[in-house]
Amino acid sequence: MPRTIAKDFRIEWLQILDEHGNCDQSLRPSLTDQQIKKLYEELVFARTFDEKAFKLQREGRLGTYASILGQEAAQVASAFALEPGDWMFPSFREPGASFVRGLPPRMILQYWAGDERGSNIPEGQNDFPITIPVGTQIPIGAGAAWGAKLRGDKIAVLVYLGDGATSKGDFHEGLNLAGVFSLPVVFFCQNNQWAISVPLTRQTAAQTLAQKAIAYGFPGIQVDGNDAFAVYKATHEALARARAGGGPTFIEAVTYRIGDHTTADDASRYRSKETVEQWKKKDPIDRLIRYMISQGLWDEAYGQQTTANARARVEAAVEELQAIAPPQPKDMFRFIFQEMTEELREQMETLLNGNGRSH
Amino acid sequence: MAKLTVVEAINQALKQAMASDDRVLVLGEDVGKNGGVFRATQGLLDLFGENRVVDTPLSESAIIGASIGLAVYGLRPIAELQFEGFAFGAMEQLVAHASRIRNRSRGRYQCPLVVRIPYGGGIHAPEHHSESNEAYFVHTPGLKVVVPSTPYEAKGLLLAAIRDPDPVIFMEPKKIYRSMREDVPEEEYVIPLEARVAMEGSNVTLIAWGAMLHVALEGARLMADRGVSCEVLDLRTLSPLDTDAIIESVKKTNRAVIVHEAQRSCGVAAEIAARINEKALLELEAPVERVTGFDVVMPLPKLEQRFLPDARRVADAIDRVMSA
């Protein structure tokens, strides 16, 4: 008998706003002018914060920090599609998403300054703290979505991950589980092309990351990660599908890490300035400004005001950070279990009494 | 009152916990339709349905990762890792997240998760099905580790674990799953996470948990014939460790022998011996003895019995502390 095709697949590519600010009006998401301005202001705030955090690290006032330069649209426009009741699981490079969700910016500074209180997410904000071990947030986010499904809560979960995470076992196990149980979760990959110094081509032989979703039985879509409209639209659709019981979606947002992996890295050791310069031309904020100008939504005064507002908010966050009393040593012991055990109490007292004896 | 085996007692505890709290669900490989490879979850699927008794894909990291997500969302998952040898696939999730979520978030999030793990040797099983890896969990801050030794203990400790707001690794000694029956109260009851005196005595304190409790008791009986009165402590919980109970007994008897299956170096006996050293050194008439597995890979069935502590080795250790 003839050889036939068992299964075909196609991966959709979505771009609505190109790098020159031209917008495909037929695909434009239904955002009001107010919402577009809000989106723009969030993008500017994310970038402004990022610049300041970088400076603070160089001044020795912040520990290692992971910059989001170039990735603002990918994380801000996706988080913009979340409803308040939804849950969000970041990796460690999504402060922009956290700010859209309402996290006080001071807390991100606190986190990178080395204070656990930066992860004491406020009540009512259903966001997981920053996750460092790559990809491990993926099955946890799927589990939260599972909880929502079992409880009949009509919410969705947005899980962020990077291109490096797609090589991890937890990516496979988490997406697979989400597919099997048709969980209300959207997996959002900020493909910034680099995992520290390891390029995407060393991370996978697949032509797209989006196509990995096919293996787990749900849709994968590739979007221009520097296009706020495409990011927003794809995420909005995916979250709506999840909330309606349509199962998971994997979104690959193609973007670029303009900065180093973290402030402890030096990307010039492993990549060319030329590529970085090419990607700078695809700036996510510039193209939105050009579009907004064409719609009469942006002028110099508004732009300057937005930047000034962002700077003021960031400065306020830095001041808040300075004003916080340092954490107490007893806090190391207070949150290990709900009730402190005898042994922990003794150890704490040893530390606080400073006599070094174990009994 | 019915006489139940350990497995039946566990099954009853799961049924009762699921009936009284609709947040509780059970998940793992083969736990649903098959009732668990040891039948610990038998009958649950029929009673509670496939949303609460879930056959998962073969994915230890996802089972535990998803369980963490379920717990953080507000449910009470009871995850099964089929054998202790396969727990390592989930270690990152347990150590990086389950154990730390409360601390990382300064109390905003909690992880009331129970991970049931059949563990330990003596059942002539293939490689990786007979190990005793409790030390890895005990060494991880934020995890509780509970080990039942009898059917009555199993039900009460499991119900306690399910109600605990912290993540509990519930290690079920598979050697004793069906080796004994005892009266188990029909109603729900909770055993506190502290040690119990399984046998009172005055000359030496034997400290054990799980299947080794019975080996310790047998060793005690052998030595009773020679006039030695052994006090046998069933620890029940390795984290938190009931230091007070251990020290109280050692101060009474002045001698201690600790028995565990796990490898010797950095096994939990080493921690117990260190605490006895810190709090009761001057009370001791002899060094603390440890009767343990060896620092070798758990052997396959043909050599298993030479690896595992037995009553003879326990009796010899008691002899040594008595003659010191």
Interface residues (C-beta under 8 A of the other chain):
Chain A: W87 E116 R117 S119 N120 I121 P122 E123 F128 P129 T131 I132 P133 T136 I138 P139 I140 G141 A142 G143 A144 A145 W146 G147 A148 L150 R151 G169 D170 E173 G174 N176 L177 V180 D331 F335 I336 F337 Q338 T341 E342 E343 S358 H359
Chain B: L25 N51 R52 T56 P57 S59 S61 A62 I64 G65 A66 S67 I68 G69 L70 A71 V72 Y73 G74 L75 E92 Q93 A96 H97 I101 R102 N103 R104 S105 R106 G107 R108 Y109 Q110 P141 G142 K144 P165 D166 P240 L241 T243 D244 E278 K279
